[in-house]
Amino acid sequence: MSITVQNITKTFGNQKALNNISFSIKKGEIVGFLGPNGAGKSTMMRVLTTYHKADSGDAEVNGFNVLTNKTDVQKSIGYLAEHNPLYLEMYVKEYLAFNADVYKVAKDRIVEVIEQTGLNPEAHKKIGQLSKGYRQRVGLAAALLHNPDVLVLDEPTTGLDPNQLIEIRKLIREIGKEKTILLSTHIMKEVEAVCDRVIIINKGELVADKKIEELREAEQQLIEVEFDYRVEEVLLNQLPNVSAVKNTGGFVYEITFNTSKDMRPAVFDFAHDNQLKTLQLSRKNKNLESLFTELTN
């Protein structure tokens, strides 16, 4: 395993930021690490990158323990923090050369990462002159500089325009063919577009660990139906496999079913049997955003 986390707990004062968290990530996986603000995502990433020491539990990166082999862990990881720390008065190439000296990396590698991250048009400028999106690229280039086996990216696409988003997502997918990537973001479409798997934490606890394909094939569906008058929700709860009924306004209802079978015919027949006219009827598959909302509300 590239990353192994076992029963990690971390407390700040009276607040338990992480509570007995465990998961593992294989080489070549791109894993979305999700949770609302304050859920403990950044704390977990800082434990993995040796910035924070856990109160209890154990974690390894590339087989190196985060407590006893800090230097080896740091060599194995490329880390892009949420608040990207850059020296704004330095030129892009100068900053990357500085990092290359720290990691004892050949200068040829600077040219490679500038090309890889699309920094060529701005490489001659000072970092302080760059847009927020290009500053993110500089941070990503620095994280890739020493060719680490594991990338930990905390909100890597912050401030990017739609075209840059597409380019960085493509880059992350390409890098993920050879490296392990743990990616934190609030953009659900980004996770669905890039990641193989998603881990969700809430209030310091792991609440979901699923492959994206499993989410897409989940045996749950949402039916939106509009009748010709208001119906008591208790009546709609008589439908088979119903897990929730919600009136979204007027005569429109969202009905959640715990089955992969298309329930539209059942809803139509049920309406007919109860002297209801069906004005509209549509099926909406549950996506990552709806799962996230369910698990973190």
C-alpha positions in Angstrom: 0.0 0.0 0.0 1.2 3.5 -0.8 -0.7 5.0 2.2 -1.9 3.1 5.3 -3.8 4.8 8.1 -4.7 2.9 11.2 -6.9 4.3 14.0 -5.6 7.8 13.8 -6.9 10.2 16.5 -5.9 13.9 16.8 -7.3 16.4 19.3 -6.8 20.1 19.6 -7.8 21.2 23.1 -11.3 20.0 23.6 -12.0 19.4 19.9 -11.4 15.9 18.4 -10.3 16.7 14.8 -9.8 13.0 13.9 -11.5 10.1 15.7 -10.1 6.6 15.1 -9.7 7.1 11.3 -8.5 4.1 9.2 -8.1 3.6 5.4 -5.5 2.5 2.9 -4.7 3.5 -0.7 -3.0 1.4 -3.3 -0.3 2.7 -5.8 -1.9 4.2 -8.9 -5.2 5.2 -7.1 -6.6 8.7 -7.3 -8.7 9.1 -4.2 -11.0 12.1 -3.4 -10.9 13.1 0.2 -14.1 14.9 1.1 -15.8 16.5 4.0 -17.4 19.8 5.0 -15.2 22.6 6.4 -13.9 21.6 9.8 -14.3 17.9 9.1 -10.6 17.1 9.7 -9.4 16.7 6.1 -6.5 19.1 6.3 -5.5 17.7 9.7 -5.3 14.2 8.2 -3.2 15.4 5.4 -0.9 17.2 7.8 -0.5 14.0 9.8 0.4 12.1 6.6 2.9 14.8 5.6 4.5 14.8 9.1 3.4 18.4 9.9 1.1 17.2 12.7 1.7 14.3 15.2 -1.3 12.1 15.9 -2.3 11.5 19.5 -2.8 7.8 18.8 -2.8 5.4 15.9 -0.3 4.8 13.1 0.3 5.8 9.5 2.7 4.9 6.8 3.6 6.4 3.4 5.4 4.2 1.0 6.2 1.8 3.8 7.7 4.6 6.0 6.2 5.4 9.4 5.2 9.1 9.7 6.6 9.2 13.3 9.9 7.2 13.0 10.8 7.9 9.4 9.9 11.5 8.8 12.6 12.3 6.3 11.8 9.3 4.1 8.1 10.2 4.2 8.8 13.8 3.2 11.0 12.5 0.3 8.1 10.2 -0.8 5.4 12.9 -0.8 4.7 15.9 -3.0 2.4 18.2 -0.9 0.3 21.1 -2.2 -1.2 22.8 0.8 -4.6 24.5 0.7 -3.0 27.9 1.3 -0.1 27.6 -1.1 3.0 29.0 0.6 5.1 30.8 -2.0 7.8 33.5 -2.0 6.1 36.1 -4.0 9.2 38.2 -4.7 11.0 35.3 -6.4 10.8 34.4 -10.1 9.1 31.2 -11.0 12.3 29.5 -12.2 14.2 30.9 -9.3 11.7 29.5 -6.8 11.7 26.1 -8.5 15.6 26.1 -8.5 15.5 26.9 -4.8 13.3 23.8 -4.2 15.5 21.7 -6.5 18.5 22.5 -4.3 16.5 21.5 -1.2 15.6 18.1 -2.7 19.0 17.8 -4.5 17.2 17.5 -7.8 19.0 18.1 -11.2 18.1 21.4 -12.8 16.9 19.6 -15.9 13.9 18.6 -13.9 12.8 22.2 -13.6 12.2 22.5 -17.3 10.2 19.2 -17.2 7.8 20.3 -14.5 7.3 23.8 -16.0 6.3 22.0 -19.3 4.2 19.5 -17.4 2.2 22.0 -15.4 1.7 24.5 -18.3 3.8 27.2 -16.7 5.8 28.2 -19.8 3.9 31.4 -20.7 4.5 32.8 -17.2 7.8 31.2 -16.2 9.8 34.5 -16.7 7.6 36.4 -14.2 7.8 36.9 -10.4 5.3 34.8 -8.5 3.7 37.9 -7.1 2.8 38.9 -10.7 0.9 35.7 -11.4 -2.8 35.1 -11.2 -4.1 32.8 -8.4 -4.5 30.0 -10.9 -0.9 30.2 -12.1 0.3 30.4 -8.5 -1.5 27.0 -7.9 0.5 25.7 -10.9 3.7 26.8 -9.3 2.8 25.0 -6.1 1.9 21.9 -8.1 5.2 22.1 -10.0 7.1 22.3 -6.7 5.2 19.3 -5.4 6.2 17.3 -8.5 9.8 18.5 -8.6 11.4 15.6 -6.8 9.2 13.0 -8.6 7.5 11.7 -5.5 5.6 8.4 -5.4 2.7 10.0 -3.5 0.9 13.4 -4.1 -1.2 15.0 -1.4 -3.2 17.8 -3.0 -5.3 20.1 -0.8 -7.7 22.1 -3.0 -5.4 22.1 -6.0 -7.8 23.8 -8.4 -8.6 26.8 -6.3 -8.8 29.9 -8.5 -8.5 28.2 -11.8 -10.7 29.2 -14.7 -12.7 26.5 -16.6 -10.0 26.0 -19.2 -7.3 25.7 -16.6 -9.5 23.3 -14.6 -9.7 20.9 -17.6 -5.9 21.1 -18.1 -5.1 20.4 -14.4 -7.7 17.6 -14.2 -6.0 16.0 -17.3 -2.6 16.4 -15.7 -3.8 14.8 -12.4 -5.2 11.9 -14.3 -2.0 11.4 -16.2 0.1 11.6 -13.0 -2.2 9.2 -11.3 -1.3 6.4 -13.8 2.1 6.2 -12.1 1.6 7.8 -8.7 -0.8 7.6 -5.7 -2.9 10.8 -5.3 -4.9 11.9 -2.3 -7.0 14.9 -3.5 -9.1 17.1 -1.3 -11.7 19.4 -2.9 -15.2 20.8 -2.4 -16.0 20.4 -6.1 -17.9 17.2 -6.5 -17.8 17.2 -10.3 -14.0 17.3 -10.1 -14.0 14.2 -7.9 -16.3 12.3 -10.3 -14.2 13.4 -13.3 -10.8 12.6 -11.8 -11.0 10.1 -8.9 -11.2 6.3 -8.8 -12.5 6.3 -5.2 -13.9 8.7 -2.6 -13.3 8.8 1.2 -15.7 11.1 3.1 -15.2 12.2 6.7 -17.5 14.3 8.9 -16.8 15.7 12.3 -13.5 13.8 12.4 -15.1 10.4 11.6 -15.0 8.3 8.4 -18.5 8.0 7.1 -17.9 6.6 3.6 -15.2 4.8 1.5 -16.5 3.8 -1.9 -15.3 3.4 -5.5 -16.8 6.0 -7.9 -18.2 3.1 -9.9 -20.0 1.7 -6.8 -21.6 5.1 -6.3 -22.8 5.2 -9.9 -24.3 1.7 -9.6 -25.8 2.3 -6.1 -29.2 0.7 -5.7 -30.9 4.0 -5.0 -32.8 6.3 -7.2 -34.8 9.6 -7.0 -38.1 10.0 -8.7 -39.6 13.5 -9.2 -43.3 13.5 -9.8 -45.9 16.2 -10.2 -49.6 15.5 -9.5 -52.7 17.6 -10.2 -53.3 18.3 -6.5 -51.5 18.0 -3.2 -51.1 14.5 -1.8 -50.5 13.4 1.8 -46.9 12.1 2.0 -48.1 9.1 4.1 -50.0 7.9 1.0 -46.8 8.0 -1.2 -44.9 6.1 1.5 -47.1 3.1 0.7 -45.1 2.6 -2.6 -42.7 -0.3 -2.5 -39.0 0.3 -1.6 -39.6 3.9 -0.5 -37.0 5.3 1.8 -38.0 9.0 1.8 -40.8 11.3 0.4 -40.4 15.1 0.2 -42.7 17.8 -1.1 -40.5 20.3 -2.9 -43.2 22.9 -3.5 -46.8 22.9 -4.9 -47.8 19.5 -6.1 -44.2 18.3 -6.8 -42.6 15.4 -4.8 -39.2 13.8 -4.6 -39.5 10.1 -3.8 -36.3 8.1 -2.9 -36.3 4.3 -3.6 -33.9 1.8 -2.3 -33.7 -0.3 -5.5 -32.0 -0.2 -8.9 -35.3 -1.1 -10.6 -36.9 1.7 -12.5 -39.8 2.8 -10.3 -41.5 5.2 -12.7 -44.0 2.6 -13.9 -44.9 1.8 -10.3 -45.4 5.5 -9.5 -47.6 6.0 -12.6 -49.7 2.9 -11.8 -50.0 4.0 -8.1 -51.2 7.4 -9.2 -53.8 5.9 -11.5 -55.1 3.5 -8.8 -55.5 6.5 -6.4 -57.3 8.7 -8.9 -54.3 11.1 -9.4 -53.2 12.6 -12.6 -49.5 12.5 -13.3 -48.4 15.8 -14.9 -44.6 15.0 -15.0 -42.5 12.0 -14.0 -38.7 11.8 -14.1 -35.9 9.7 -12.7 -32.7 11.2 -11.2 -29.8 8.9 -10.2 -28.3 9.7 -6.9 -24.9 11.4 -7.5 -21.9 12.1 -5.3 -23.3 15.5 -4.3 -26.5 14.0 -2.9 -24.5 11.2 -1.1 -22.2 13.9 0.4 -25.2 15.9 1.6 -26.9 12.8 3.2 -23.7 11.8 5.0 -22.6 15.2 6.3 -26.0 16.9 7.2 
